[in-house]
Amino acid sequence: MHQKRALTRAQVEEAGFRRGEYSDDLPEGTWRGRLDFKKWGRRCLLCYFTELATGKKYRIAAFREDDKRYTPRDGSVDFSYTDPGAIFELTTGRNTKGRSAWLGAAEVVE
């Protein structure tokens, strides 16, 4: 059973999550990350991951696809219905403006 789709800013602060520890400057390539928590943004769902290999923390925005699902660019996973603690293989890179972009994701089932 899935938890709430995402937390509000007040709920994140109440839970003691430190949003400032998470970087927007994503590594390029494919890496494994644990979903720590999710927070609603103004027009997106902000997903907070810890990279398993390095312990670095990243914040990635999932945008709405068809006004129904919050996904990376490939539309592979609706992160509004994923549970914190799940492990994902994430693919990140750069967009045409040189900014970090979330290209794809797949849940790792062990």
N, C-alpha and C positions, 0 to 999 in steps of 0.2 A: 504494500500500500504506500502510495506517495504522500509525502508531507505537503505542507502548504506550497503553492507554486513558487513563491518568493517572499522575502521579508521586506518590510518597510524600513526606512532609515532609522526610525525610532526603535524598531525591533532589533536591528543590527547592533545599535549602540547598547541597548539593554542586554543583549547576549554577550557583549564584550568583544565582538569582532573588531579588529583594527584595520579598517579599510586602507589607511595610509601606508600599510606595509606591502601593498600590492601594486605592481608596476603595470603601466599601459604599454611599455616597450617590450613587445613579445619577441621571443627567439624565432628565427626562421627555420622551418623544417617540421618534422614530426617528432612529438615528444609525449610522454605520459604524464598525466596530471590527475590529482585528486580534487574533486569538487568540494571546496570547503563550505561555501554558502552562496546564496543567490539573493540579489536585491533588485527591486524595481527601480529603473531609471526613468527619465522623462518620456522617452520614446523607445526604450529598449529594456532588456533584461540583463543586468550585470552579473556575470558569473565569475567567482573568485576561486582560482585554482592554485595548488602547490605542485610544482614540478617535482616528480618523484626522484629523479636522478640527482638534482642539485639542491632541492629545498627552496628554490626561488619561488616567489609568489607573484601571480599575474592576475590582472583583472581584464576580462574579455567581454565585450558587448555582443549579445545575440539580438538581432533585429527581427521584427515580425515578417513572416512570409505569408502572404495572402490573408493578413489580419487574423491569423489563427495560431500560428506556431512561431516560437522564438528559436531560431536556428543559426548555425554558421552558414556560410555562403552556399555550401552544397546541399543544404536542406536535410541533412542526414539524421539529426537528433533534435527533438523538441525539448529544449532545456527547461521549459517551464514545468515539465513533468518528470524531471530527473531528481533523484534524492542526493543530498549532501553525503559525502563519503564514497560515492561511486568513483571508479577509476576510468579514465578515458584516454584514448590515443588521439591527440590533438594535432592538427596540421595548421600552421600559421605561416604567414609570409608578409608581403608588402603589397599595397594597392598601387594604382597608377600614380598617386601623389606621394608615394614613398612612406605612407603611414602603415602601421601594423594592421594586419587583416586576419580574421579567423576564417580559414578556408574549409575546414572539415573536422569531423569528430566521429569516433566510434567507441562505444562502451566496451571495456575490457572485462570479460567474464572469466574468472579463474576458478 
